[in-house]
Amino acid sequence: MPEWITLDCNGSPHCRHENGFACLDGTFYLFGGRRIQPVDIFDPATNTWTHGAPPPLEIHHFQPVIVGRQIWLIGTMTGVFPRETPLETVFIYEPDADRWLEGPSIPPARRRGASGCALHSDGWIYVVGGIVDGHHADTQAWFDRIHPETGDWEILPEAPNKRDHAPCAIVGDNLYFFGGRETGRHNGTDYDKFFYDTIGDVDVFNFTTQTWSVHPEPLPIQTAAGGTGVLSGKIHYVGGEAGRQEAFTEMQIFDPAAGHWHMGAPLNRARHGTNCCVHDGKLWIAAGSGARGGEPELTSIEVIAIE
């Protein structure tokens, strides 16, 4: 079985968590997270880090989406724990120009952070779940879509479960929404309890029937804030945080065709609060937090070849 390899790099990224990590044409971009920091740019051919422009404000808790030559951030928050604020607009990073742009406005009644986001072949970006009031209250089961060319925003049927700190992934004609937790369940009465409010159900939206269902096989190890990537038609969900455990190393793999989860090779370093990149038949993960909560922030990058 292939194993994760921790790379020895030229240069290093800024330590960060609750950040984005995205691949465009074979170059990786690590950005956002707590505090305002430059974009870190990774060349996997030479294992070299360089740096780009910082965003105009603090941005965190998002799943980035590649749209053409741009990286779109929707369902994003700013500010400090525990009452972070959802952004009013889409934020866009253009790697070719190394610049940040403000995109379409998000309807006031649909603003939230820590949402799952994915681009469908129909040209729409789908946004699911999230939380309105930072780590305090109002976790949602909202489901929406936005068209990058027009900025049109449409409200869709809600998912079966409220959840935040959860990714989504599209395989074939289905969107899968998994992991995460209901952070707002306690309405800010106890900021330790929400780590235990993870969600095991896998919510599935079928684009043909326009309906949601809950998959009969739940996520084996319930965590929030793991990274995800789709390779060979399978969803790879990596790391995460939950309960009292520091952080997780597990890679959980879902095969939609077989309808089952199985375990892959574990990470070398437990982490959460970051995304995965898919490139050259491999899965890559960088930065994030190495323990439950925000510390220690990591700078390492790991890669695994997927069979």
N, C-alpha and C positions, 0 to 999 in steps of 0.2 A: 504493500500500500504506500503511495506517495506520502511524504511528510512535509510539514511546513519548514521552510528555511528562513532564518533571520539573516538579512543581507548586511554585508559590510559595505558601507556607502562612502562616497566622496561627498563631504559636507553633510549637513543634517537639517531636518526641518525644525520649525518651532514646536515646542511641546504644546499640545492642545487637546481638548476633548469637546464632545457635542459639536463636532466639526463635520465638514463635507470632504469627500474623497471621490474624485471622478476622473475618468479616462477619456481623452479626446485624441483620436489619431495616434495612439501609442504613447502619448505623454500624459502623466498623471498630475492632477492638481489637488493639493491639500489646502483647505481654506476654511475661514470662519472658526467657530468655537468661542469659548469665553475670551473676552478682551479683544481688542483690535490688533490684528497681526497681519504681516504680509502673506500673500499666497506663496506656498512652497511648491515648487515645480520639480517633478522627478522624471528623469530619463532612464527607463528600464534597460536600455541597451548598454549604458555605461555606469548604472547605479549612482548617478550624480544628482544631487539636490542643488537647485538654484532658487531664486526668489523673485516674486512679482509684487504688484501693487496691493496695498491693503484695502479692504472695503471701507466705505465712507462711515460706517458705524458698526458696532458690535452685532454679529449675526451668529445664531447657533440654533441647534435642534431642527434639522431639516434633512431631507433625502434629495440630493441634487439630481437633475435630469438634463441630459444632453439634447439640445435642440439645434440641429445644423452645426454651426461653428460657435455656438453659445452654450453656457451652462446656466440653467434656470434654477432658482431657489423659490419654492412656494411652501407655505406652511412653516414659516420661519419665525423665530422669536429674537428679541433683543432685551438687554437689561440683565439685572442680577437676581439670583435666587432669593426668595421663592416666588416672586410676583412678576415674572418676566412678561413682556408685552408682545403680542403678535404684530408683525409688520403690516402696514397698510397697503403695500404694493409688492409685486414680484421684484426680486433683485436678480440681476443678470451679470455674469462675468464673461468677458470676451477675451479668450487667451491670445488670439492673434494680435490684438491691440493692447493687451494687458491693461484693460480698463473695466470699471464697474458702471453699470447703467441701472436706472430705475425703470422697471417694466410696468405692465398694466396694473391698474388698481384692483384690489381684492374687495368684494362687497363687504361692508362693515359687519353685517350679521354672519359672515362666514370666515372671519379672521381667526386663526388659531396657529399654534406651533406644534412641533413634534409629530407631524403628519407623515403618512406614507405617500409617496409620489412616484408615478411611472408614466412614461410616454408610450402610447399605443400606436399601432400602425395606421390607425384612422386619423392621425395627426393631432389628437387631443392629449393633453396632460391630465391624468386622473389623480385626484387628491382625496385621501380617505383618513378619517379619524383625526386625532389631535386634541389639544387642550387649549382653552381660551385664556385661562388665568394662570400662566406659568406652571408652577408645581403646586398650585393652591386649590384650584377648583375648575369645574366645567369641562371634564373630558367628554368628547363627542364621538358619535358614530356617523357623523356627516360624511357624505360622498358627493364630490363635485368634479367638474372638469372645466378646463380653460383651454381655449384655442390660441396657440402662440402667435398666429398670423393676424388675428382679429382682436384678441383680448376678450372675446366673448366668454362669459362665465355661465355655466348651467348647473343647477342643483339636481342631483340624482337621488334614487332611493337610498335610505340609510343602511349601513352595514348592520349585521346582526348584533355585533358587540361594540360597546364604547371602548376605545383604547387609544393610548398615546405612546410615544417612544417605541413605535412599531413601524417596520418597513412593509412595503408591498412589492409584489413582483408580478409581471404578466408573462404567462406561458401559454402559447396558442390562443384560444378564445376565452381564457379565464384570467381574472385578476385574483391573486391570493394575498390576503391580509392576515398577518400572523405575528406571534410574539407580542411584546409590549405589555402595558399594564393600564389600569384605570387610576391614574395618579390623583385625580380629583375626587375620588370616592369619599374621602374623609373631610373635604372642604377645609383643608388647612388646619385641622384640629391636632394632627400629630404628623410631623414630617418624617418620622421613621416608618410609619405603618404602610405608606404607599409602596415601598419596595417589595412588600409581600403581595400586592394586589395584581399579580401577573395574570395573563389571559392564556389559557391553553387552546381554546378553539381556533381553528383555521377557517376564516370567512372567505367564501369564494363567490365572485361575481362573474356571471356568464354574459358576455357581450351580445350573444345572439338572442337570448331570452330576456335580457335586461333584468335579471333576478339574482338575488343573493341566496346562498345556502351555507350551511356549516358542514365542513368535511367530516366524515365519520372518524378519521384518525387525527387526534390532537397533536400539538407540538410535544415531543417527548419530555424535554427539559424546558420548563417555562422561564424565559428570561425576557428582559426589556433592553432596548438600545443596542442590539447586536447589528452587525453589518450583513449585507446580503448581496449575492450575485447569481446570475443564471448562466449555467454552462451545460451544453449537451441536453437541453430541455429539462434540467433539474435545478431546483432552488437550493442554494447553499446559504445557510443562516449561521453566522459565526459569532461566538462570544456572547456578551450581554451581562446584565446585572440582575440580581433578585435577592430577596430575603437578607440574611446576614452574611452571605458569602461575599468574599472580596470582589471577585469578578469571575467570569467563566472562560474556559478555554475550548469548550466543545464546539464542533462543527456539526450541525444537524442538516441532513440532506433530504429534501422531499422530491420524490419522483411522481409527478402528476399522472403519468401513464400507468404506473403500477398502483398509485394511490397510497403509498407508504412512505414513512420517514425511516432513515437509518443514520447511523453515526459515521462520520468521517474522522480523519486524523485531527487530533487536538492542536490548538495553537501552542507555540512555545511560551508565549506570554499572555496570560489572561487579560482581556480588555473589553471595553464597551464604549459607547458614545462616539463611534466613528463608522464609516461606510466601507464597502469593498469595491475594488476595481476588477474588471474582467479584461484580460488582454493575453493574446498569444496562447490560448488554451490553459491559462493559469488564473488563479484567484489571488488577489493581493489585498493586504490590509495594513494600515499604518496609523500611528498616533492613537488617540483615545485615552481613556483612564484605565489604570491597572488595578483599581479597587472600586468597590461600591461608592457612588458619589463622584467627586471631582478630582481626587488625588490618589496616587501620583499620575501626573500627565506624562504620556509616553512620546518618544521620538522614533522608536524602532519601526521597521517595515518588514513584514513577512510575506512569503509567496509559496504557493503550492501548485504543482501541476495536477490537473484534473484528468483522470482517465476517461 
